[in-house]
């Protein structure tokens, strides 16, 4: 079987740092979920493919998730890999390992497998709706803030819901704060996605994916991202209050800190601004130190 941890490193940045912080079995569950979402995202991003080919791949992938079939998975994977939907070597390697990722999914507990599968299908089908809206050249133009929020829900808000269900499944003490977690789960995912969209807006526009209004009108988007980050902090506070496993706190806190720092940098310097590696190392040290002292890493 493919090494899932290696695939994670080759296809992710923030998640490759955060997922290893989780305890088992949640680490394996979230790793598999991330890789499934990344496969779907590869088809959504496949600008070199015509729209109908991208839609067909997303439909076939959703069908595989609904009704696993190793023979069909190998057949489709061979076709997808030969057609090279994208030039990122890590994504292509993951695509070739789709049967192995599906095999790993089948190894999860029935409850975890149901959660991961259901949300992966929802996102895959949502991405197909997004691709359906692209023009013949694969270009996408979102209309307004509500349209942007709908897109963020498909690609990230659902992730927040998935994580919350897995957390509660694996740490029953979280039932006490399930209401609070569910209230902020979508904003947690949306916050991270909005920051990435703001950071990558120039590159996305060059690729024909326009998610944002003109730069002079982006104030409300920054404010939405900041409000979502405030909700994300409440999400982490609820985990801390319920004495969630330390890995849950570390996994959720680090991306929020990175997103907050990135948003500040992008607002000051413009798209493309990034947080330096040394700052990331310092954030990780802060998170671990706070947790070691039983403190909330995001407490003000």
Residue, then its C-alpha position, 0 to 999 in steps of 0.5 A: x500500500x502507498x505510504x499515506x504520510x508521504x502522499x500528504x507531504x507531497x500534496x500539502x503544506x499546512x495540513x502536512x504540518x498539522x495532521x501529524x499532530x493528531x492522535x490515532x485513529x483521528x490522524x489516519x482518518x483525517x489523512x485519508x479524508x484530506x487525500x480524497x478531497x485533494x483528488x477531487x480538487x485535482x479534477x476541479x483544478x484540471x484546467x488542461x482538461x475540457x469541462x466535460x472531461x473534468x465533470x466526468x472524472x468528478x462523477x466517476x470519483x463520486x461513484x467510486x466513493x459511493x460504491x467502491x470497486x477495486x477493478x473500476x478504481x484501477x481502470x479509472x486511475x490508469x485513464x486519469x494518470x495517462x491524461x495528466x490533468x495537472x502538472x504538479x508531480x505530487x498530485x499526479x502521484x496521489x492520483x495514481x495511488x487512488x486505489x490505495x487511498x480507497x483501500x485505506x478508507x475501507x480499513x477505517x471503522x464503519x462510523x469513521x468510514x461513513x463520515x469521511x465518505x459522506x463528506x467526500x462525496x458532498x464536496x466532490x459533487x459540489x466541485x462538479x457544480x463549480x466546474x459546470x459554471x466555468x466557460x469553455x476555457x475553464x475560467x471561473x468568475x464568482x459573482x459576489x460575496x455570497x457566491x464566494x461564501x458558497x464556494x468556500x463552503x463546498x471546498x472548506x466549510x464541509x471540511x470543518x463539518x467533517x472534522x467536527x464529526x470525527x473529533x466527537x466520534x473519537x473523543x466522546x467528552x466533546x459531546x458536551x460542547x457539540x453545539x458550540x463546535x457545530x456552530x463554528x465548524x463551517x466558519x473554521x473551514x471558511x476562514x482558512x480558505x478565504x485567507x488562501x484565496x486572498x493570498x493567492x488571488x493574483x496567481x488564481x486570476x492568471x489561471x482564469x479563476x477569479x474568486x474576488x471583486x476588484x482590489x479596491x473593493x476587498x475590504x468586506x472580504x478581509x472583514x469576513x475572513x477576520x470574523x471567521x477567524x474569530x469564530x475559529x478561535x471560539x471553536x478551539x476554545x470549546x475544544x479546550x473547555x471540554x479537555x479535548x486531546x492535546x493533538x486536537x488542540x494543536x491541529x486546530x490552533x496551528x492553522x488558525x495562527x498561520x491564517x491570522x499571520x498570513x491575513x495580516x501580511x496580505x492586507x499590508x503587503x498584497x497578494x503573494x505575501x507569506x509567513x516565513x518559515x522561522x515564524x511558523x517554527x515559533x508558532x509551533x513552539x508556542x502551540x506546544x508550550x501552551x498545551x503543555x501548560x494546559x492553556x488554550x494556544x489561541x487565548x488572548 
